[in-house]
């Protein structure tokens, strides 16, 4: 049990512990926390790091090959960085599960990891919201929005998203710290001066900023997109632009749906916890499953890119191709440029159907 002079609300998500209103931690079955959950979190962490590193490598390699970065490239690149930063908290979570919840890494790292964990989640929701607005412009104003949907503007918006996310987690920076226990150990917790009331405003604050408000915005925007696609007859953009917009919109919908499906149980349980004085073992099980889903979302995103984007698959194959082979293909393409002239129009139309944005240059294919 916590010492009487310690103020706190609850342990942050990266500690995987819920507490009662009187300050005592919920009892947990040892086999569950010492074997099952660490193994599950380890698998999620490993797959998530590998998948997001593949995404980052593919996009960076594309830039090194002097291919122009697209607006979706910038969004996906930053979303993968956020997912990687979010997954950095998992090793600490696993260590605490194996050590019965005790924290051995000092106060500074406790504050840093807790803030990083919260910031990554808020940044993810903000990036998804921006991606949804980008899909709205691309669908409703496919031709006019080309002047707004540029890589430069997208990068500026992402920088603003990161800045706002850091500002919204100021309470976490202020109140994350170590809580001493009677057994001589300490735990990483969120400490507030008045826990009787602060637990309510902080939970609602986090729920609204990281889940509810972005969810409402995204649902409204996608409703507008579907309404536009169902009612608009003329004027229509070129068929190639409509097909490409539909593909990217489908991927964006899948990413947003996966995010809110994975995080809804966690936030629902956070709200339910406000009315529970003594969390039960069943509640502890459900809460850890919800945490697992939240971390799994950072693992799922890279596989959604691979499954739903033919362009990403092609870029990845180019990225892993040996440099010598790329040089040989480029030389072959140059030698066949005369034959390519007759087929260039057809080739560019095919590439136009598959690329993410109108700023992507067509890929030249040699015809022998």
Residue, then its C-alpha position, 0 to 999 in steps of 0.5 A: x500500500x502507498x504511504x499515507x502522505x503520497x498523492x496520486x491518481x493511478x499508475x500510467x498505462x506503461x506500468x500496467x497497474x490499476x489502483x483503488x481509490x484508497x491507494x492500494x494496487x489490485x491483486x494480480x495472478x502471478x502466472x498471468x503477469x509473470x508469463x502470459x502478459x510479458x510473452x504477449x507484450x514481447x511478441x507485439x513489441x518485436x513485430x511492431x518494431x520490425x514492421x515500422x522499421x520496414x516502413x521507415x526504411x522503404x520511405x527513406x530508400x525511396x527518397x535516396x533514389x531521388x523519387x519525390x516524396x508524396x503527402x501520404x508518404x509524409x503522414x505514414x513516415x511520421x505515424x511509423x515514428x510515433x508507433x516506434x516511440x510508443x513501442x519503446x515503453x513496452x520493454x519497461x512494461x515487461x520488466x515491471x510485470x516480471x518484477x511485480x510492478x516495481x520501477x528500477x529506472x529512476x525518477x527521470x526515466x519514469x517521467x520521460x517514458x510516461x510523457x513519451x507514452x502519452x505524447x505518442x498516443x495523442x500524436x497518433x490521433x492528431x496525425x490520423x485526423x490530419x490524414x482524414x482531412x487530407x482524404x477529404x480534400x483529395x476526394x471532394x476537391x481533387x483538382x483544386x486541392x493539388x495546390x494545397x496538398x503539397x509535401x511542403x505544406x504537409x511537413x509544416x502541418x506535421x510539425x504543428x501536430x508534434x508541437x501541439x501534442x507536446x503542449x497537451x501533455x504538460x500535466x504528465x510532465x508536471x506530475x509523473x513521478x515515483x511513488x514509494x511503497x511500504x515494502x521499500x520499492x517504488x512505482x512509476x505513477x501520476x502524482x497529483x495534489x488532490x487525487x479525489x478530484x484530479x482523477x476525474x478531470x485528468x481521465x476526462x482530459x485524456x479521453x477527450x483529447x486522445x480519443x473522443x474529439x478526434x473520433x467525432x472529427x474523423x467520423x464527420x469527415x468520412x461521412x462527408x466524403x461518402x455523401x459527396x461520392x454518393x451525390x456527385x455526378x458532374x463534373x468528375x475528375x479523370x478516372x485515373x484520379x478517382x481510382x487512385x483516390x478511392x484506393x488511398x481513402x480505403x487505406x486511410x479508413x482501415x488505419x483509422x478504424x483499426x486505431x479506434x477499435x484497438x483503443x476504444x476498450x482502454x478508454x471505456x475501462x478508464x471511464x468505468x474505473x472512475x466508478x470503481x473503488x476496488x478493481x477486481x481481478x476480472x477488471x485487471x484481466x480486461x484492463x491488460x487486454x485493453x492495453x495489449x490492443x492499444x500496443x497492438x495497434x502500433x504493430x498492425x499499421x505496417x501490415x495494413x500498408x503492405x496489405x492495402x497499398x500496391x504502391x508501398x509493396x512496389x516501393x519496398x521491392x525497389x528498396x530491398x533490391x541491390x544497388x548494382x541491380x538498380x544501376x543495371x536496370x537504370x542503364x537498361x532503361x536508358x538504352x531502351x528510351x527510343x522504344x519507350x517513347x511509343x509506350x510512354x502514355x500507357x505506362x504513365x496512365x498505369x502508374x497514375x492509377x497506383x501512386x499516392x498523390x499527383x506529385x509522384x513522378x511516373x516510373x519509367x519502364x523499359x520496353x525491349 
